[in-house]
Amino acid sequence: MNPVPDESSLKIIADIEEKIIEGLDLGFDPQILKVLDDMEADKREIEAIKEKISEATLIRLLGIANSVYYGKLRKGNISTFGEAVLRLGMEHTKIFIILHTLFNLTRDKEVEVIAARSFATSILGGILAKTLGFSNEDVKKIELAGLFLEIGKIIILLYQKKGEREGKEKEFYELDKTFLELYHSFLALKIILKFELPEFLREIIDITFLTFKANSFSLSGIVYLAYCVVVDSFRKFNKLVIQSPMPDKDGILTWSYGAMIEEQFRAVGMGSYLEIKEVQTPLQKRFQEKES
């Protein structure tokens, strides 16, 4: 659990909620979120959403849905919004639209880095969960929570930017990095409530230490592990740096986690925040030696 805010911190959180969250304009009709909440929505209603979101959001959604991770090689390419929703799921699509919009409310470099870290946490959390045998449902929860983990920091940065613009006319609190690290999850919870997002997000993102079940990691434990790896890499290199075998032109290796991660980063336009140090599998080494 995160630390309980003291009285002065609660006042700041309330001020941020009033000045940023309550009047938050995502730039699209909120009704599209209701459509994505409705499991009985027909194809025409779902397809019509693409006309109400930004072109950038649509492109990113189609890119992710077409990536190897979501089954392009097995299921073929898709070209419509409705097909993307079918492949990703209504819940995943709704959360991605909200997050992508929030990440693009300001072009601040710090926000871009937070978005990249969030995306990296989501991918690594999903991989950890899959390799540890978690169910597909739990893997998806972990991926979505990873995306959402630092969203409260975006809200705080928006508050600070607004204070810089309007500080002479309205009173804004001065915030430091300690406040941001301690209380950003409280603002994430406000976003979850505002947009009626799934309860599991509240349970998973409210973490400050590694947690277990009786005989395995908890969902929040997996997210925390992935997040710690990502934060450490960004602290050292300002990006996610991994080592992995990669597919080769000779067809010795046709798939790897490194290749999947690379494609996912490209699908959301964050390729500059990933570096892969390529290594060969034993079979690739033997083939290369034979060819030489």
Secondary structure, 3 states (H helix, E strand, C coil): CCCCCCHHHHHHHHHHHHHHHCCCCCCCCCHHHHHHHCCCCCHHHHHHHHHCCCHHHHHHHHHHHCCHHHCHHHHCCCCCHHHHHHHHCHHHHHHHHHHHHHHCCCCCHHHHHHHHHHHHHHHHHHHHHHHCCCCHHHHHHHHHHHHHCCHHHHHHHHHHHHHHHHCCCCCCCCCCHHHHHHHHHHHHHHHHHHCCCCHHHHHHHCCCCCCECCCCECHHHHHHHHHHHHHHHHHHHCCEEEEECCCCCCCCCCCCHHHHHHHHHHHCCCHHHEEEEECCCHHHHHHHHHHC
